[in-house]
Amino acid sequence: MSYFDENTLTTVQDLQKNLSYPPSTAHKPELLKEEEEILEFYKGWARCLNRDFLDDSESGKPFYKIDEVVTFDLFGFTGRGAFKEHFEETFPYFANAKVDFKDLEVFATSKTSGYATMVQRLRGKSKDNKEFEMIYRITGVLSKENGVWKWVHEHVSFPVNMATREADFTSSIDPKKAFSF
């Protein structure tokens, strides 16, 4: 299955056609406009990270409802009220990176709330000039206020081989094999 970026993500219907599994039956036709808005949000995030972030990591902050965000991410747990500091400490490290998505499925649960699930690939050079590539699973929960979508929660994870207790930073572990002790 291919990865998509801000240039190759097109419509919600195309996203669903490109899933490696059937689309959810939870999609509501009356919320298609909101799902398209959420997709535009992700295109904007990719554009920001892939183009603007190197010169201005602060450009990523408007994608988050900073005071409300709770995250379970690569660095652990960040509780409500602590995300601004977390963002400022960690996001510049990935400023010279490219992000793209696989199996991105966006859901509107109402006119003002939604979520997306996907696999993200982040690759580039770190702030200390080390090359990296990470492929991880992510769920983002969004809220819309005054016509603007923002993240209020993110959950990032890597699969773990339960037998070795090692994380798989390529997200390629077969869950049936990873659970064999």
SULHU-V100438 format. One line per field, one symbol per residue. ss: DSSP state (A for helix, B for strand, O for the rest). phi: phi as a letter, one per 40 degrees, with the letter a starting at -180 (. if undefined). burial: + if it has 9 or more other ideal C-beta (glycine too) atoms within 8 Angstrom, else -. A space follows every 50 residues. Layout:
ss=???
phi=???
burial=???
//
This chain:
ss=OOOBOOOOOOOAAAAAAOOOOOOOOOOOAAAAAAAAAAAAAAAAAAAAAA AAOOOOAAAAAAABOOOOOBBBBOOBBBOOOOAAAAAAAAAAAAOBBBBB BBBBBBBBOOOOBBBBBBBBBBBBBOOOOOBBBBBBBBBBBBBBBOOBBB BBBBBBBOOBBOOOOBBOOOOOOOAAAAOOO
phi=.ccbbccbcbbdccdcccccaccccccbdcbddcccccccdcccccdccc bccdcacccccccbcdcbcbbbbcbhbbcdgbcdcddccbcccbcbbbba bbfcbbbbcacbaaaababbbbaibcdcgccaabbacabbbbbbbfgbca cbabbbabcbccccgbcbcbfbccdcccccc
burial=---+++--+--+-+++-++-------+---++-++++++-++++++++++ -++-----+++-++++--+++++----+----++-++--++--++-++++ ++++++++----++++++++++++-+-----+++++++++++++----++ ++++++-+++++-----++-+-+----+---
//
